[in-house]
C-alpha cells in the first residue's frame, strides 16, 4: 500500500528528478510539458509566483506515482473582468500551468497503478489539502486522462461538480513512412494550394530550411523567432510578451538542444529569414508551439510553406506524429491533420468564502459578456468586494474592463 506526502519546497522537488523521469517514461502517452527539462526550467523562472503542492506516492521510500500540482493566484484564461477581485483566491493547478500554456498534463503513473493511485491522489487533494486552496483549475486535460476521471469522481463524492470551463480541439497528423504518402492523404485542393504557395515563394529566390543544431546558433535563431512573431502579430499580441517568458524559453532551448528535443527552424528566402518555427520533439513525436513570419511574404503564405517543410522534416526524422495541440481559430491545422483530440479545463470552486467570491466573479463576468446585464453584474461585484475585504482586511479595487488573458502558445494561422 502506497503512502502519500506533499512536497512544498524546491529542493525536495529537485531531488525527485530521477524518479520523475523514470515515472514519466512509464506513463501512458506522456506529455512533453511534464518532461523534467520543461518542469525544472519553469520552476527556476516562475517559482516565486506559486507554492509547490506536488503529491508523491511512495512504497518503501521510493516514489511510485506523482501528482504534479501547485497552488497560486491568478485567473489565467478565466473571467478577466473579475481579475482585480480575485487576488486572494488560491487556485490548485498543474505545476507549470500559466502563461507558457502546457497541455495534456496528467498524473505520472506506471502501468497498472492508475486504478489504485489516481483516486488516492484525487482524494488527498480534495480532502487532506482542501484547506490550502479555494478553486480547482486544471487546464487542457484530456477527458479520458487519469487526472480528469479521478478528480471528477471525487468531486462528486465531496458534493462538488467540475465545470468544463473550455473545451478545445487538438488536431494531430499521424506521420507515415514517406512524404509522398503523407501528401497523398491530403485533399487535392489543399495539395494544389500548398504547391502554388511554394512555387510563388520560390520565385522570390532560393528557399532553404535551416534546423538549429549548434548552441552558437541558438541566440541568433531565437532573436529571429521573436522578431518575426512580433512582426506578424504586433507588439500587443505577440507571444513573447514578458521578460520571464523570454528567460524561460532561452533556458529551455539550451536544455533541449543537446538532447535532440528542440526543433527550432528558420526558412530563408533568397538568404533572408522569412519565417521561423519553434517546436519540441518528445516521445517519438513533434509538439507544435510557436512561430512567426514576415508579412511581406503573406501572398506566398510563407508560414504555411514552413509548416509543410517542418512536417516533411519530421517524417524524414522518423517521428510518428505532429501534434498541433489545442486552440481556437485553428482551421489551417485541420488541413494538415489526420485526427483530433479533445482537451477541457476543469473548474471547481469550493464552498469556502474565497470559493464563493470566485463564483460571484464568474457570474458577474458572464452577465456582462454574454447577457449584457451590467447593473446586475455591478451588484454582484459589490457583494464580492465585501467578501474580499473580509478576506484581506482591506478594500479591493473595482473590476477592470481590461483583459489580460491572452493565449501565449501559438495556434494562429501561419
N, C-alpha and C positions, 0 to 999 in steps of 0.2 A: 504494500500500500504506500503510495507516494505521499509525502508531506509537502505543504505549501508554505512559502515565505515570500515576502515582498522586498525587493531591492529599491532603495531610495537614493543611494549615493553613487556618484560617477565611478569611484574606484572599484566598487563592487561590480558594477556593470562591465568595466574593462577586464576584470578577472574572469568574467563569464565568456570572453571571446571564443576560446577553443570549443566550449560546449555549444555556444550559439551556432557557430559554423557547422559543427557536426550535426546538430539537430535540424538546421535549415536544409542541409544536404539530404536528409531523410524525409523531409516534409513533402507531401504531395503537392505538385505544381508550385514550387517556391517562388515568391516574388522577389525580383531584383531589389525592391525597395525595403526588403528586410535583410539584404546582404550586409555583412559586417562592415564592409567599406562604406556603404551608404550610412548605416546607423552611427558608426564611430565618427565619421566626418560631420554628420548632422549634430551629434551630441557636442562635439567640440565647439561648433559655431553658435548653436542655439540653446546651450544648456541653461543659460540664465533665465530663459523665458518659460520654464516649466519645472515640474518636480517629477523625478522618476517614480514610476509605480510599476516596475517590472515584476510580475509574479513568476516564481520559479517552482516547479515541481521536482522534488528530489527523492531518490531512493539510495540508501547507503551513502549519503553525502554527495551523490553525483546527479546532476540535472538530467531529467528525463522529459522535460517539456517546459516551454516558456510562453508566457502571455505578455507581449511587449506593449505595455501601457505607460501612459504618463498622465499627469494632472496639470492643467494650466488654464489660463484665461483666454479670452478672445473668441470671436464667433466664427472665424474663418469665413466660410461662404454663407453663413446663416444670418438672416434678418439684419441687414446692415443698418436699418433705421433704428434698431434697438441697441446698437453697439455701445453708445455712450452710457446706457442704463445697465449694462451687464458686466461692468468691470469686476465686481466682487464675486461673480459666479464662477465656480470651479468646474471645468469640463474634464471628464475621463475620456481620453483619446488614445489613439495609437501613438507609440513613440515615432517621432518624425512627421506626424501629421501637421499640416500648416501650409505655408506659402510655397514649399517645394513640391507639394501635391503628389504624394505617393499613392499607389493603387494596389489592389489585390492583396491587401495585408490580411494576416491570419495568425492563429497560434502556431508556434513551432512545435510540431508533434511527430514522433516517429510512427511508422506504420503499425496499426493495431492498437494504438493508445488513444486515439481520438475519442472513441465512445466513452472511455473512462475519464480522461483528463479534461476534455473540453467543458463538460458540465461542472467539473470541480473548479476550473478557472472562473467560469461564469458565476458560480455560487460565491466564491471567495470575493470577487469584485463587487457583487451586488449585495452582499451581506457583511462580511468581515470589514471590507473597506468602505462601506456605504456612507459613513460619516465624513469621509475625506473628500467627497465630490458631490456635485449637485445635478449635473446633466451628463448623461452618456451620449457621446457623439463620435461614432465610428464611421469614418469617411471612406467611400469607394471600396466596399467589401462585396464579394460575390455572395448572393443569397444562399448558395449551397455550401459556402465555406463553414468550417467548424465553428469559428467565432460567431458567425451570424446565427447559425442554428442554435448554439448553446445559449447565447445571450438572449435571443427572443424567447426561448423556452423558459429560462429562469426569470426573466422579467415578468412573465405571466404568473409564475409561482409567487412572486413578491407583490403581486397586484398592480403591476405596471405594464405598459404596452409600448413597443417600439414603433415610432413613426418612420416610414421610408421618406425621409425629407427630400431626397432627389434620387432619381433612377436614370442611369446613363447607359448607353450602348457603347460597347468597346469592340470595334471591328478588329479582325486579325487576318493575316494571309498565311495559310499553310503553304510552305515552300517546297516545290518538287525538286527533282534532281537536276533539272536544266532550266535555263532562262527561256528557251523555246517552249517548253512545256507550260511554264508559268503564263507566258503571254497568250498562248493558245486558249487558256482558260478564261481570259478576259473577253469582254464583248467586242464585236467587230468595230462598233462605233468608238469605244474607248481606245482600242489599238490604233485606229486611224487618227484620233485626236492627239494621242501621245506621239505618234510618228511625225505628224505635221509640226507639232511643237518642237520636237527635237531637230527637225530639218530647218525650221526657221531660226533656231538658236545657232545651228552650225553655220548659217550664212553670216553670222556676226564674227566668226573666227573659230579657231580650234577649241573644241570643248573637251576639258580634261577633268576627271575626278581625282582628287587627292585625298588620301586617308592618312591622318596623323599617326605616325608610328614611333617618333622620337620625342623625348622630353623637350628638346630645344625647339620643337615645332609647336608645343602646346600653347604658350602665351600668345604668339602671333595669330594662331588659328582661333583661339578664344576671343581675341580682340576683334577679329573679323566677324565672328558669330554675333557678338554683342552689337557691333556696328550695324550689321545687316538686319538684325532683329529690330533694332531701334529705327532704322531707316524705313523698314517696311511698315511698322505699326505705330511709329511716333513715340515721342518721349513719354507720353501719358500712358500708353497701352503696351509698351514694351515689356517683355518678360523679365529682363534683368534689371529690376527696378530698385534694388536696395543693395547697400554695401554688404550686409550679411549674406544675401543671396549670391552675390558675386564671389565672396570669400569661400562660401560653401562649395560652389562648383569648381573653383580653382583647386581646392584641396581634393575634392572627389576625383577630378580628372587625373591628378598626379598619382592617386592610389590605384586607379583602374588601368592606366596605360600599361604598366609592366605586367599586369595580369591578363592582358588581351581582352579586357572587358569594356574598353572605351571605343566608341565608333564616332569619331569626330571627323567630318568630311567637308571639304571645300570644292565647289565647282567653279573652275576657271573658264572664262570665255575670252579667247584671244589674249590670254595671260592675265586677265583681270578677274578678281574674285567676285562672282555674280550671285552666289548663293552659298549657304552653309547649313550643315545639319549636325545635330548633337544627340546621339543615341547611345544605348548601352547594349552589351552582349552578356547574357547570363542565362544559365540553364538551357543552353542549346538553342536560344532564340534571341532576336533583337527586340529591344524595347524602345519605342518612339518617345522622344522627349521634346527637344526644342529645335527651332530653325529660324532662318531669316533669308531674305533675298532683296536684291536691288530693284526698286520699282521701275527703273529704266528698262528692265527686261520683262516687264509684265506681259507684253504682247506675245512673247515667246513662251510664256508660262514656265519660267526657269525653275521655280520651286517644284512644279510637277515633274519636270525632267530630272531634277536632282533626286527626287524621291524614287523615281523609277530606276535610276542608276544605283541608288542605295539598296533597293530590293534585289537587283541583279547581283550586286556585290555580296549580299547575304547568301544568295543561292550558291554563288561560287565558293563561298566560305563553308558551305555545308550546313548552314543553320536550318532548323526545321520550321521556323515561324518568324514572321514580323508582326509584332503586337503593336497596334496603333493606340491602344489604351482608350479610355473613355473620353467623352467630351460632347459638347453641343456644337451644332453647325459644322458637322464633320462629314458632309456628303462626299467629299473627294476621297475619304478613306474607304467608303463602301465600294468605290470603283476598283480599288486595288485589292480589296479584301475577299476572302473566301468564306468567312464565317463571322460570328459576332458573339460576344459575351455580355452579360449584364452585371453592373455594379450598382449598389444602393448605398445611401447614407442612413445609418441607424441613429435615431434621435430619441432619447427618453429622459425627460426631466423627472427628478424625484419629487417627493411630496414635501421636501424641505422648504424653508422660507425662500431660499435662493432659487430653488426649482420652480416655485410658484412665481417668483419675479420673472424668470425666464419665459414661462408660459405667457405671462402678460405681455412681455416684449414681443413675442412672436405673434400674439393675437393682434396687438396694435399695428405691427408692421403689415400683416396680411390685410387688415381692414383698409389701410391706406393704399397699398399696392394693388389689391385685387378687387376691392369693393368700393373704393373711393369714399370712405366714411371718416374724414379727418376729425370731426368733432368727437365721435365715439372713441377713436384711437387716442385722442388727446386725453380723454377722461381715463382711459386705461393707463396711459403713460403717467398720469398724475398719481394713480394708485401705486404704480410700480416705483415711482420716485420715493414715495413714502416708505415703501418696503426697503429700498436700497439705503435710505437714510438710517433705518434701524440696523441694517447690516454693517454699515461703515461708520456710523456716528457722525456723518457729515452729509450735506446736501449734494446730490448728483446733478450735473448739468442737464438741460433739456436735450431731447434727441436731436441728432443732426440729420440733415437730408442727404449728406454725403455718403456714398457707398465706397467702402474700402475692400470689398470682396471681389478681387479680380483673380481669375484662373491663371496662374503663372506657369502652367505646363501647356505647351503649345498644341492646340488641336485645330488651329485655324487653317483655312485653305492655303496651300502653297502657291 
